[in-house]
Amino acid sequence: MTSVSQHDRSIIRELAKQVAELAARPTEAAKIAEWKRHNRFERGRALLVVRLEDVWDEFVPAASLACENEQLREAERILRQRLYMAEHIRDDTPVDGGWDVYLKVADPGYGFAEDCRQLAPDGHGRTGAKYCKVLPDGADPDEWIRDRELIIDRQGTQAEADLMRDVLGDIMPVSTRGKQGFWFTPVDTLAMLRGLEQFFVDMLDDPKWVHALLDRMTESDIHYARRAEQAGAVDLNSGQRGLAGGPENFTDELPGAGFDGQHPRLMDMWALGAAQTFSEVSPAMHEEFATPYEARYLDLFGLTHYGCCEPLHNKIHIVRKLPRMRRVSMSPWVDWAVGAENLGREFIYSAKPNPAFLQGVGWDVDIARREIVTILDAARANDCQLEFVLNGTLTCCGEPSRYDEWTDMVQQLTQEYA
């Protein structure tokens, strides 16, 4: 086992104690109950999740970390983030009082890598990128798109789990967890392999070939998911730390009937599909090139989400064709009213307010408030099951309090509209 200095051990244990105390509060159990209520379509207050991404560099900067061991330095970062969320953000995310060690899984993909070239790198990934063509014209799908293989490092996983149990296992439960995040975005992946502009041309010039590629990619991804299931490398994601980047997935509906309590199946899990590169593609082409493949893959799972950054307000009739759909993303580029009209109470209206209001040179909470009121009014008029998910959070422009103020404003409004 890795040797741990008393200096590092003391830091991690003190932070873990603070987190565990917060997680034990009755309010955290109440949050979980509220998410279960919300996810089974019972009426109540619209819930809010704030997903802090690159902005963490400003809230918990690397320079503030004190641990010397690399693994424990990462643990310190995560624990400090949980404390920061509880103290400052105050959304409906329950404080996580456990520690999960995820199965170390390598995925070589389809056998070759994309060529992504960042434009004007700034050291934070906060810039555009160009994907260059690596899949040649007319490539044989059976030769180029290999079955994705599952490579599991159980020894490395166990070593990490042993380390964390030694350091904080008497303070919070340490669990070894399998793969939880299953995202299926075949058109986005193909756009990365062909280059976005070339991919759009391909759909017009050689649609038969594009379909053959997407079909083979779907086969490969299904093979990978099934292999993970058979290897015991998947885990339930209907609790804390489910699908990253979205709302909370707490539900009483999963795992499904037949679950033996020990061997999670794909049908016991949530999964997500998306086609972000199709933001400017017509509904007809979206339905032709994305929907059939998404439906095949998502049919493996018990409950599903759809969408990320792409506007879907005028594509709900397409999403309706996907299996066991529960929520649909309404990104900042949608028409909020049209989205609400088309969703009604059929799916959860997963509204994603515009993070740009928090990230500009000037901060005006009233501008942000107007957007939230617009969404709440549209949802109320159409009896929608509404939630808010703030992501795309890249910076606070040196003013962390913007996020505190924004969250408190949204929470106040959701109470008023409840």
N, C-alpha and C positions, 0 to 999 in steps of 0.2 A: 504493500500500500504506500501511496505517496506520503512522504513525511510532511507534517504540518507544523509550522512554528506556532508557539504560544501567542505571538502577536496576531497572526491571521485567525487563529482559532477564537480568540477573544472577540475580535471584530465581528465575525460571522455569527457567533452565538448571541451576542448582544442584539444585533439586528434581527436575528430570527426570533428572539424573545419578544421584541416589539411588534413584529408582524403577527406572531401567534396570538398575542393579546388582542390586537385589533380584529383578527379573524374570528375570535371567540365571542365577539359582541353579538347580542341578539339581532342587531340591525343587519348583520351579514346574512344570517339565515333568512331574514325577512326579504332581502334582495333576491335570494335564490327562489323563494316561494313566489315572488312577483314575476320573475322570468318564466317560471312554469305556468303561472296563470296566463301570462301574455302569449306564450308559445302555443297554448291550446285554445287561443282565440276567445278567452273570456275578457269581457270589457273591463277597462280600468285606465289608469294613467298611462300615457305614452312614456316608454322607458328610453333611457339615454346611455350610450356607451361612447367614451372618448378613447380612441386608439392613438396613443402618442408614438410617433415613428422617429424620423430623423431629429425631431425637436428634442429628444432625450439628450442629445449632445449638449444642449444648453441647460436643461433641468438637472441632470446628473452627469456633469462632465467627467471625462476620464481622469482629469487632474484631481478630482475630489475623492477618488478611490484610494484606499490605504493598504489593501492586501498586497502581498508580494507574490504569492503563488498564483499562477495564471488561472487555474480553474477556480480558485476561491475568489479571485478578483472579479471573475464573471458572476459568481454567486453573490458577491457583495453588490455588484451593479444591480442585479435583479431585485435583491431585497430592498435596496435604497429606492428603487423605482416603485415598489409596492407601497413603501412608506410615503413617498411623494404623492402618489395617486390618492391615498387615503386622506392626507392632510390638505392637499390643494385642489384636486380635480373634483372629487365628491360627485361622481356620476353614479350609475346604478350597477357598476361592476363590483361584485363581492370581493373583499380582501381574501386573497388566496393564502390559506394557512398551512399548505402542504408543500412538499418539494418533490417534483417529478424529475426522474432521470429517463430521458427518451432513448429508446433502442437506437444504437448507432447503425444506420442503414446507408450504404452507398448505392447510388443509382447511376450507372453509366449512360442512361438515356437510350437513344436509338442507335448509338454507335459512333456518333460524331457530334461535335459541339458547334453552337452558333458563333458567329463573329460579330460581337457587339462592340462598337466603338463610341466611347463617351465623348460628347461634344463639350469642349471647354471645361475639363474636369476641375472641380473645386475642392476635392478631397472628401466630399460628403455625399456624392451621388445625386446632388440636387440640380441636375442639368439634363438636357436631352441626350438621346443616344440614337445611333444609327445601326441597324442590323443589315449586314452585308450578306449577299447570297452565298450559301455554302452547299445547298442542294442544287445540283446542276439541272439544266433544262432536260426534260424528258427522262429523268432518273427513274429506274425501275423501282417501284415501291417495295417489292419483295426483297430486293437486294440492298436497298439503302435503309429501310426502316426495320431495324431488328426488334425482336422481342426484348422489352426492358427486363433486365435481370435484377434479382434481389440479392444483395450482398450484405450480410448481417455480421457485425462485430459484437458478438455476445460477450467476449472476454473484456473488451474495452468498456462496454456498457456496465458490466458487473464491477469493474474497477472504479468507475465513477460513482456508482451507487454505494459501494463500500466506503469511499472517501466521504461522501455526504452524510451517510449514516453515522460515521465516526465523529464528524464535526457537529452535526445538529440533530441527529436522529432521536435524541431524547427530548427535543423541544418541539419539533414538528414531524409528522409522518413523512418518510421518504419512500417513494414508490417508483418502480421501474415500469415504464409505459411503452406500449407499442406505437406504431404510426397512427396518427389521428387525422392529419390533414390530407384529404383527397380532393384536389382541385382538378377539374377537367376543362382545358381551354385549347382544343386542338387547332382552331383557326388562328389563335394568337401564336401558338408554337410554330405553325407552318409559316406565318408571316415573318417570324424570326429566322427561319431557315432559308427562306427565299428572298427576304427583304420585303418591306411592306408594299412599296409601289409595284414591284414585280409580281407579288402575290395577287394584287388587285387586277393586274393585267392578265395573269394566268386564269383567273376565274372567267374572264371574257374570251380569251383566246383558246384555252384548252380546258374547259370545265370537266371533261371526262377524266383527264389526268389528275386534276385537283381532287375529284371525288375518290379516285383510286388511292391517292396519298392519304386522304383523311380516313378512308376505310381501314387502311393498313395501320395508321397511327392509333385508331380506336381499338383495333385488335391487340396491338402491343400494350396499350394502357390497361385494357381489361385483363390481359395476361399477367401484368405486373400486380394489379390489385388482387387477383385470385391467388397468385403465388404468395403474396403477403398474408392473406387470410389463411391459407393452408399452412404456412410456416409459423402461425401464432404470432405474427408481427404486427397485428392491428389491435387497436384499443378503442374502447368506447369514448365518444367525444360529445356526449350529451350532458357534460358537467363542466366544471371549471377547466379553462384552457382548452376549449374545443377548436373550431376552425379559426385560425388566426385572421385578424383584420376585420372581423365582422361582429355581429351582436353575440350575446350570450346564448348558448344552445341548451340550457337547462330544460329538460322535458321529462314527463312521466311516460311518454309514448315509446321511448327507446330505453333499453334494448327491447326487441320485438319478441313475439311469441316463439317459444322453442329455445330461447337462450338458456344455456346450461349453467350460467353463473361464473364460468371459468374461461370459456373460449369465445371471445367476441367474433361476430361475423360482420361482413360488410353490411348486411341487412339490418344490423343493430346500430348503424352509424348515420351521421349526417354527411353529405357531400355537397360540393358547390360546382356549378358550371358557369362559364362566362365567355364572352366574345368581345373583349374590349376593342380590338382592332376593327370591329364592325360598327363602330359608332357612326360612320358615314356611309354605311352600306344599307341598301333598301331593305324593308321588311321581307320582300320576296326573296332576295338573295340570301338574307340571313337564314330564312327558313330552309332554303335549298342546301346551303353549304355548311350550316352549323347544326341545326336542330336534329336531323336524323342521327348524327353521331353522338351528340350530347345525350339524346334519349337512350341510346343503347348503353352508354356508360353509366348514367345516373340511375338506370333501372336496377343496378346492383345494390343500391343503398335504401335505407329505411325512410329518410327524410332528406329533402334537398333545398338548396338556395339557388338563386340565379342572379348573375350580374355583379359587376364591380363598378368601373368608372364609365361604362358605356350608357348613353341615355336609352331607356327602355319604355318610356311612356307610351310610345306608339307601336310597341311590339308585344304587348301583353297577350294578344291572341296567339302568338308564337310560343311564348313561355307556357301557356296553358297546355301545350302538347307534351310537356316534359313530365316525367313520372314523379309522383309524391312530392310535388312542389309545395313549400310552405311559405317562403318569403322571397320577395323580389326587390332588388336594389333600385332605388331611385336616386341617381347621381346628381351632382350639382348642375348638370346640363339638361335636365329634363324640364318639361313644362309641369310644374307641381300639380296644377289643377287637372290637366288631362291625365296625368298618371293616377291621381286619386279616382277620377271618374272610371278609368278602365280597370283599376284594381278592385274597387269596392271593398267587400269583406272576403273576397275569394282568396287573397294571399296577404301576408303581412306586408305593409307598406314600409319598407326599410329606407327611410329618408336619409340622405347623406348631404348635410348642409355644406355650403361652400367654404372650405378652409382658407381661401384667399383673404377673407375678411380679417382673419387673425394674423396674417402674414405680410401685410403691406407696410408701407412706411408709416402710415398713420393708423391708429386703432380707434374705431367708433362703434361702441356697443349697440347704438341705436340702429345702425345699418344692419348689423347682424340680427338684431331683434326683429326687424321688418321681415327678413327672410323666414325666420322661425314662425312668426305669426301667419305668414302666407301659407306655409305648409300645414300648420294646425287648422287653419280655416278650411283649406281644401280637404283635409282628412275628415274633419267634423261634418262637412257638407255631404260626404260620400260614405259615412259610417265606416271608415277605414280602421284597421288595427295598426296603429302607427308606432314606429320606433325611430329614434335618431341614432345615427352612427357617424361620428366625426373621425375621418381619417385623412390621409394626404397631408399630415401635419409635419411640415418640414422645418419650420423656424418660428420663433416668437419675436424675432427682431430685437432680442435683448430685453424683452419685457415679459417675463413668465406670468405675471399677473393677468395678462390678457386671457389665458386659458381658464384661470380661476373664475374670472368675471363672466366669460362666455358660458361656462358650465352652470354657474349659479343662475344666470339669466334664463337659460333653457329650462332648468329644473323648476324655477318659479312659474314659467309660463305653462309647463305641462301640468302643474298643480292647478293652475287657474282654469285650464281647459278640461280637467278630469271630470 
